[in-house]
């Protein structure tokens, strides 16, 4: 009987998946969808152009991250209170794109 260390198997499977060209394609697709959604919301272009795709590593496993460092990203995405006590609705560009993709989790579902 062969015994396998499940942590090692999981780590190897994650490494194989992370280095797949499909992950790069999906990251670029998500990036394109987010920037298109931001541009379609009447944005001047500054916010839509602020998104980037970057590699991120966790325990030497490569991942792709689509992000923005735009200073007004939080109020643009989630809305804000106005000075007169009203509020503006957020565009929810990132959340709406994220909802279109399947959810994956580690461990029990």
Secondary structure as UniProt FT lines:
FT   HELIX           6..18
FT   HELIX           21..40
FT   TURN            41..42
FT   TURN            46..47
FT   HELIX           48..50
FT   STRAND          51..58
FT   TURN            59..60
FT   STRAND          61..68
FT   TURN            71..72
FT   HELIX           73..78
FT   STRAND          79..81
FT   TURN            83..84
FT   STRAND          87..89
FT   HELIX           93..98
FT   TURN            99..100
//
